[in-house]
């Protein structure tokens, strides 16, 4: 009977996924997939709360969410929680009919639309959790902190993306710095409260109109909500599967393997630790070190170079071969009058006898390595050395390795980390506080209602004074116009009297 049964058409699953899971059954492929999945489950336990990360500051195990388009970040979007919002599935949305009798969706559920708002209480809770985690990590044994790890934990706690958590923390930090460093600048809290209330009322009215329940809190949009939907979930055909295999069980096993793969990627991720890039030098090879040593031993030919060579020769018995004279041109002579007399902003100022010097950056590239590769393989195109290694800085006559911060300001800098770039200001403030002792550079600053009221009254008083001055000026202007009109009337009357007298005389 089994041989006479018709094949089952799996039309609701991904064609590529079904083809890989089912068509590969020839030659025992299904059994191998099932065996591999069981072995992976023995090695990796996704449900275990213990984080297997090697970095000691990792205490919370990050759950896998939704991958990005390039499948590089398994936490690009948080895992979908069905109890927080009700919308159509990504598969049904991607495979919906493209033609219909209406030009719009019947409801937010069918449109895969989520209307939600991140209120003030949630923003304050996100920022407070970030502050508490940073303080606790700093008090640990090694005191190592990582903003990347903290942002992931905060995002998982509140069910938002890592980028949104970083944006909220950065904006809250900017607001605290305004209250601390620029107390005279007014922050319009009442406007934000009005916007929050209006947004919440609009969302409530929208879902009441369609007879649906609004989302419970703020919920991130799942993957596949943009445009026509997730292209990976679009079914462009059907695949036949024999009834000897349970398609639903195979799909569940596939999802388990994907979750294990994502969990393995998260557990093996190395988080960026908070270090000061201004104190770290880039890596140098032998050629760059030789060039730096040659620049260090070179002596310019000026009034002090002969004395230096004479002293060196007296000590060593002969002139040092390393100290070679480099000819100095006339335009490179010492500045006149010990640096004084410079035009521009430095006129009349003595800055250590010289004006501030420019920093010159150079990257040392060994072209012989590329030449050897091309010689061995003619099809290999010429490649340039990428990265910030072997970058040298010449400043004030001294050649030294570039710091990582300086290397990221040159044209050959690598592609920046988007996540690190989003919270770089609050991270730099944290480093200034922990490494440089700037206690006011980071942390929460509470509102001072009394100062805000005084500043508001002063602003209103200033506006009233300006208004009174404007009224006074207007009145003075009207008086001047009236006086001018009276003068013109007098002139006109005088001329008429003179004309009458002349007529009477005639």
C-alpha angles and dihedrals in degrees: 000000000000091000091053095049116109118247118260117245112224100200101150097060132080110277094219092047094049092045091053094045102038110023087051088067090096109108095014096303094143092053091050092050092050092047092048091051092051091050091050091051090055092052098040124040108193091187095058112110093207111102110225092199115133094223108095097217092063105101102151123063111227116226120226116251129172123326123238122242093272093044092235100120120043090190096055089117126017119253113277115255113202094197092063100054140003120223137141116280121262091243093054092044093051092047098043119129111274092210128055147142095268134057093219141040121272095234142350088264092061092043091054085235125159119193111190139137133215103227132202095264092055092047092050091047092051092051093046092051089051092052093048093049093049092049093049093048091050090055093054124107097270096024092223115157133188124195091195092058093044092051091052092050092048091048092051092048094055098031096243135121122273092243092054092049090051091049093050093049093047094049093047089050091051090052091052091050091053090053090048104039102025108032091159091063111094120229113203101224093162091058091055091048090051091050092049092051094047092049093050092049092049092052091048093050093047096055092042089055092055094039095241134127116254120235117278100245127323114336126185118232110256122234115280099040096110123088114328094348137259107336091207090062095050115111112216096175145346134267126210119230129189117245090236088081126063105231094192092053091049090051091051091050090050091053090049091053092049091051091049090049092051092046091051090052091051095046092051095048116118110218120219109250122219107259131152108255090197089067098046122085125211121248119270130199127211096275094053091048091051091052092048091049092049091052090049094053095044116104124200117233104247138117094293098044096073091051091049092051091047092051092047091049093049092054097044098033093245139039113284113254091212094060100075122177114245114200114244118212123223093253089057094057119126114282115268121258093013094293097315122124095046113151124233126030092341094058111133094005126118109209103183089311093299139064118252112281130226123249115238120200127199134176120216113220123183103217092184090074091059091044091055091049092050091047091054094043117026092188090062111101121224110272127197124222107259129200135048098281118121092026114149130195125209112198128163092347095309124113115207140152115281119248119238090250092054093044091057089060097061128089095253094057116134124252108287123244106251095208094048090046093054095060099027094117096053090043091052089049089053091051091048089054098045100036105027101033097242097149094177095053096081137029142058120312114196123219118264103215094185094055091046091053092047092049091048092050091048090050091050091047090051091050091050091049090050090049092051091048090051091050091048092050090049091051092048089050091051091049091051090050090049091051091049091051091050090051091051090049091052091050091049092048092048093052091050092051091050090052091051092051091051091051091049091051090051 
